[in-house]
């Protein structure tokens, strides 16, 4: 009788182990990226490269303002990789203890985008300070907003934006939709909008680029695959993808 009970318990434990292994195996093929809104233009290309990389993984993206993503991680949201649009926001995540050692992988700079209907009146950044011009910027709580403040001071500009947005994607979306005349966004976002906007360079922007960082989340369910993905992110393969999107790649490994 004891032997039969022992055999039954062993069979149950073996079956449970097999189920756990299956579940773990399924998870090993998935990485969740909490990625800055400005990197949304990379999603499709990164998905393709990750699927062909070793180990092959499927990517799931949560694109949002960097500060919001860091807050979500601090609250315990599950993810494998964090990508922020600037160093300061990544430093917050490091201080929170939610991510490991960050890696620098790209640079981005601000430009002004103008809706086609306003392109005749707005041909410089100073034109956007005129009365009656609906200019929108990012809120100072997010990287694009902090950089906007720096460049406004650098160019001795005094303006009153009609709204402050949570992410650079929100700024671009409102300009494209005609809800604003102009906005300050990253060059990569302007590049993705094509003919829907006119691009005007902001003086001194090249002197003040934002640096993009990536790090493995401490509670990642797939830390080894996540580390290997960071190797890919800082490789020559991804450098071409970054350049095509308008980013400046950092040094590749």
Secondary structure, 3 states (H helix, E strand, C coil): CHHHHHHHHHHHHHHHHHHHHHHHHHHCCEEEEEEEHHHHHHHHHHHHHHHHCCCCCEEEEEEECHHHHHHHHHCCCCCCEEEECCHHHHHHHHHHCCECCCEEEEEECEEEEEEHHHCCCCCCCHHHHCCCCCEEEECCCCHHHHHHHHHHHHCCCCCCCCEEECCHHHHHHHHHCCCCCEEEEEHHHHHHHHHHEEEEECCCHHHCCEEEEEEEECCCCCHHHHHHHHHHHCCHHHHHHHHHHCCEECCCC
